[in-house]
Amino acid sequence: MEKVKFTLNEITTIVVAMIEQIEVYEISGKDKIDLLGTDEIEEFYNSINLIVNEVRDLKSGELNMLNNLRSEISYIANEYLEDYIIN
């Protein structure tokens, strides 16, 4: 079965939402998350948690810091979530 794919914007949204403690049901990509199988969802969330841990300290309300955060999330997501990213 082919893996469900996400855009980097969707992954960024998921990571930022987790940092801010927003429930999964309020974030973009929820419908795609529901399509993941049990093993896939565990793998996906483990990878998301790795990204959250690496970028949590970068989060700031300033535009420049937000751009840096998005850039860092994209870079790390390409490493950890390669199989889930739409090219």
C-alpha positions as CSV (number, residue, x, y, z in Angstrom):
1,M,0.0,0.0,0.0
2,E,1.3,3.4,-1.0
3,K,2.1,5.8,1.9
4,V,-0.1,8.9,2.4
5,K,1.8,12.0,1.3
6,F,1.9,15.5,2.9
7,T,3.2,18.8,1.6
8,L,5.9,20.5,3.6
9,N,3.3,23.2,4.5
10,E,1.1,20.5,6.0
11,I,4.0,19.0,7.9
12,T,5.0,22.5,9.2
13,T,1.4,23.1,10.3
14,I,1.4,19.8,12.2
15,V,4.7,20.5,13.9
16,V,3.8,24.0,14.9
17,A,0.4,22.8,16.2
18,M,2.1,20.2,18.4
19,I,4.5,22.8,19.8
20,E,1.5,25.0,20.7
21,Q,-0.4,22.0,22.2
22,I,-3.3,22.2,19.7
23,E,-5.3,19.1,19.3
24,V,-4.8,17.0,16.2
25,Y,-8.4,17.6,15.1
26,E,-7.8,21.4,14.7
27,I,-4.8,21.1,12.4
28,S,-4.5,20.9,8.6
29,G,-3.9,17.5,7.2
30,K,-6.1,15.8,9.8
31,D,-8.1,14.0,7.1
32,K,-4.8,12.5,5.7
33,I,-3.6,11.5,9.2
34,D,-6.8,9.5,9.5
35,L,-5.8,7.5,6.4
36,L,-2.5,6.3,8.0
37,G,-2.4,2.7,9.2
38,T,-1.6,1.9,12.9
39,D,2.1,1.3,12.2
40,E,2.4,4.3,9.8
41,I,0.7,6.7,12.3
42,E,3.2,5.7,15.0
43,E,6.1,6.1,12.6
44,F,4.7,9.5,11.4
45,Y,4.2,10.9,14.9
46,N,7.6,9.6,16.1
47,S,9.2,11.5,13.2
48,I,7.0,14.6,14.0
49,N,8.1,14.5,17.6
50,L,11.8,14.4,16.6
51,I,11.2,17.5,14.5
52,V,9.3,19.2,17.4
53,N,12.2,18.5,19.7
54,E,14.7,19.9,17.3
55,V,12.8,23.1,16.4
56,R,10.9,23.9,19.6
57,D,13.4,26.5,20.8
58,L,13.3,28.3,17.5
59,K,9.6,29.2,17.8
60,S,8.9,32.9,18.1
61,G,6.1,35.2,17.1
62,E,8.5,37.4,15.0
63,L,8.2,37.1,11.2
64,N,11.9,36.5,10.7
65,M,11.9,33.7,13.4
66,L,8.8,32.2,11.8
67,N,10.5,32.1,8.5
68,N,13.6,30.5,10.1
69,L,11.3,28.0,11.9
70,R,9.5,27.0,8.6
71,S,12.9,26.6,6.9
72,E,14.3,24.4,9.6
73,I,11.1,22.3,9.7
74,S,11.3,21.8,6.0
75,Y,14.9,20.8,6.1
76,I,14.4,18.3,9.0
77,A,11.1,17.0,7.5
78,N,12.9,16.1,4.3
79,E,15.3,14.0,6.4
80,Y,12.8,12.3,8.7
81,L,9.6,12.2,6.6
82,E,10.9,11.7,3.1
83,D,8.4,8.9,2.4
84,Y,5.5,11.1,3.4
85,I,6.3,14.3,1.4
86,I,4.7,15.2,-1.9
87,N,7.5,16.1,-4.3
